[in-house]
Amino acid sequence: MRNFWRAMAAVGLALAALGVGARVWSAGGGAPRAVAPYVGMLAGRTIVIDPGHGGWDPGAVNRRAREADINLAVAEMLRGLLEDAGARVLLTWSAAHPIPAHRKYRVQARSLWINRQQADVLIDIHTNIGSGGVGPQVFYWDGIASRVLADAIQEELSGFTGTHRRVTRINQYVLRYSAIPAVNVEVGFLSHAQEALRLTTAQYQRDLAWCIFVGLLRWFVGGSAPPEYLAPPRPAELLR
């Protein structure tokens, strides 16, 4: 199956011939911005993004970076893309509304807040750690909607990074107790020297956010977008 990244050059030429843009990054290296055909595609949808950890809980740490900082950076870039596509996007915490440095945002409170938002989907963003591990990996707890979403995002991330980790079930609190379809996207390994270096760069973070965004679009809108962008599976019927 052709993924987004392999098809990008050919699709870009085809869209250019039609006078339609594919994608641009904002000036000055800011968050990525979606343009036609994506603008407005997610109007009426509410998406919660949960950047893992925060406050005095930095998550995984190496000499160069803290997991919480990477999680938040990717989440903010993903939020920009989703808002351009018309979605209402809520973050469990952000730079503008930080978790106090002296307090851990407990996972039970986080889950209760998420479930009160009546959102369509939850994207939990984390950074992995583990001997010998490399590459992004998407997890889910239960339900076909969550599994298909995880598959769509994993395919985009694998196509971009050239790594091939498998979608896996995980008994993670925010996934298990989520009232909506939910996935955990581990964007890479801080314990892998080369990947850790990439994870700290804004360009790589933008690319990860773009992959998650495209996977979400595939899940939400199915055949509503050009087929070159939205390869199967197209699970729009799961949301009816």
PEHU-V984529 format. One line per field, one symbol per residue. phi: phi as a letter, one per 40 degrees, with the letter a starting at -180 (. if undefined). A space follows every 50 residues. Layout:
# PEHU-V984529
phi->???
This chain:
# PEHU-V984529
phi->.ccdcccdcccdccccccgbcbabcccggcccbcbdccdgcbdgcbbcbb ccghgcbcgcbbcbabddccdcccccccddccccchccbbbcaaccbccd ccbccccccccccdcccfccabbcbbbcaidgcagcabbabagccccccd cccccccccccgbbcbdacacbdcccbccbdabbbccibccbdccdcccc ccccccccccccccccddccbfccbdcccbcdcbcdcccc
